[in-house]
Amino acid sequence: MLTGKVAKRYAQGLLNFTQETGNTNSVFAEMGDVVKTIAGSKKLQNFFNSPIIDVKKKVGVAGEIFKGFSPVTQNLIQLVIKHGREGHLQSIAQEFINKVEDMNGVQRITLTSASQLSSENIDNILKSTSLVNHDHKFDVKSIVNPEILGGYILRVGDQQVDASVKTKLNKLRKEFQLN
């Protein structure tokens, strides 16, 4: 099964449970901490992905790392590890965050540029497009990719505006080849 499917199923189950028990917001915050903790430690990622390390040891270590979390989050982490899906834990947490944000109407925006953009430039780009609904909340993730040479690629949901220099050069190259 693909990582995406695993993450979506566990996240949906967790979302259904937290909605029934009324603690979606607290679990949402904890899932953010899970993502940051795992993403910030290559050693922890390797530990969870190791097939050699015993499940009991993984549960114990995860229990220590996430001991300040609610029983709901701790139980989810234990369940994921016991089912051998600990390598997907970060994806599950991120998918839960995405589902809660979707439920609350938060737009996820990815802005890729060749160099780091100032917050003023980011605001100007967001204001210049009709893809962003400024009446709703949005979460902007800025990515630096020097391969696009210049310009930017703006992705809002499943729509994308590619105003990169690399794309423009490729279009020009194709036109020259045709003529």
C-alpha positions in Angstrom: 0.0 0.0 0.0 1.3 3.4 -0.9 2.3 5.9 1.9 -0.4 8.3 0.9 -3.1 5.7 1.3 -1.8 4.6 4.7 -1.5 8.2 5.9 -5.0 9.1 4.7 -6.7 6.1 6.3 -5.1 6.6 9.7 -5.6 10.3 9.6 -9.3 10.0 8.6 -9.8 7.5 11.5 -8.1 9.8 13.9 -10.2 12.8 12.6 -13.4 10.8 13.0 -12.5 9.8 16.6 -11.4 13.3 17.6 -14.6 14.9 16.2 -16.7 12.4 18.2 -14.7 13.1 21.4 -14.4 16.8 20.8 -10.6 17.1 21.1 -9.7 17.8 17.4 -7.9 21.1 18.3 -5.6 19.7 20.9 -4.7 16.7 18.8 -4.2 19.0 15.8 -1.5 20.9 17.8 0.1 17.7 18.9 0.3 16.4 15.4 2.1 19.5 14.4 4.7 18.7 17.1 4.9 15.1 15.8 5.7 16.4 12.3 8.3 18.9 13.6 9.9 16.3 15.9 10.3 13.6 13.3 11.2 15.9 10.4 13.9 17.6 12.6 15.7 14.4 13.6 17.3 12.1 11.0 18.3 9.7 13.8 14.6 9.4 14.8 13.6 8.8 11.2 16.2 6.1 10.9 15.2 4.6 14.2 11.5 4.3 13.2 12.4 2.9 9.7 14.8 0.3 11.0 13.5 -3.3 10.6 16.1 -4.5 13.2 14.8 -2.6 16.2 12.1 -4.4 18.2 8.5 -3.0 18.3 8.5 -2.8 22.1 11.7 -0.7 22.1 10.1 1.6 19.4 6.9 2.0 21.5 9.0 2.7 24.6 11.1 5.4 22.9 8.1 7.0 21.3 6.4 7.0 24.7 9.3 8.9 26.1 9.6 11.3 23.3 5.9 12.1 23.2 5.1 11.6 26.9 3.6 15.1 27.3 0.9 14.4 24.7 -2.7 13.5 25.2 -3.7 9.8 25.6 -5.4 10.0 22.2 -2.1 11.0 20.4 0.0 8.5 22.5 -2.5 5.7 21.6 -2.4 6.5 17.9 1.4 6.5 17.9 1.5 3.1 19.7 -1.1 1.7 17.3 0.8 2.9 14.3 4.1 1.3 15.6 2.4 -2.0 16.6 1.0 -2.3 13.1 4.4 -1.8 11.6 3.6 1.6 10.1 6.0 3.7 12.2 7.8 4.8 9.0 4.5 6.6 8.0 4.0 8.4 11.3 5.1 11.8 10.0 2.9 11.4 6.9 -0.1 10.4 9.0 0.4 13.4 11.3 0.7 15.7 8.3 -2.3 14.3 6.6 -4.3 14.8 9.8 -3.2 18.4 9.8 -4.2 18.8 6.2 -7.7 17.3 6.8 -8.3 19.6 9.8 -7.2 22.6 7.8 -9.4 21.6 4.9 -12.3 21.3 7.3 -11.6 24.8 8.6 -11.2 26.3 5.1 -7.5 27.0 5.2 -5.8 27.2 1.8 -2.4 25.5 1.4 -0.1 27.5 -0.8 3.3 26.5 -2.1 5.5 29.2 -3.5 8.7 28.0 -5.2 11.3 30.6 -6.2 15.0 30.5 -7.3 16.1 32.5 -4.2 14.6 33.4 -0.9 11.8 35.9 -1.2 11.0 38.7 1.3 7.6 38.7 3.0 6.7 41.8 1.0 7.5 40.0 -2.3 5.4 37.0 -1.2 2.5 39.3 -0.3 2.7 41.0 -3.7 2.7 37.6 -5.6 -0.3 36.4 -3.6 -2.2 39.7 -4.2 -1.5 39.5 -8.0 -3.3 36.1 -8.5 -6.9 35.2 -8.4 -6.1 31.6 -7.2 -5.8 32.8 -3.6 -9.0 33.6 -1.8 -8.0 36.4 0.5 -11.2 36.1 2.5 -10.1 32.8 3.9 -7.0 31.8 6.0 -4.1 30.4 4.1 -0.8 28.7 4.9 2.1 29.6 2.7 5.1 27.3 2.3 8.1 28.9 0.6 10.5 26.6 -1.2 13.8 27.7 -2.7 14.8 25.8 -5.9 17.6 27.4 -7.9 16.9 25.1 -10.9 13.9 27.3 -11.9 16.5 30.1 -12.6 14.1 33.0 -11.7 10.5 33.9 -11.4 8.2 31.6 -9.3 5.8 28.7 -9.3 2.7 29.2 -7.3 0.6 26.2 -6.3 -2.8 26.7 -4.6 -4.6 23.4 -4.0 -4.6 21.6 -7.3 -4.0 24.7 -9.4 -0.6 26.0 -10.4 0.8 29.2 -12.0 4.3 28.6 -13.5 6.0 31.9 -14.1 9.5 30.5 -13.9 12.3 31.5 -16.2 13.1 27.8 -16.8 9.6 27.2 -18.2 9.7 30.3 -20.4 13.1 29.3 -21.8 11.7 25.8 -22.5 8.7 27.2 -24.4 11.1 29.4 -26.4 13.3 26.4 -27.2 10.3 24.5 -28.5 9.2 27.4 -30.7 12.6 27.6 -32.2 12.6 23.8 -32.9 9.3 24.1 -34.6 10.3 26.9 -36.9 
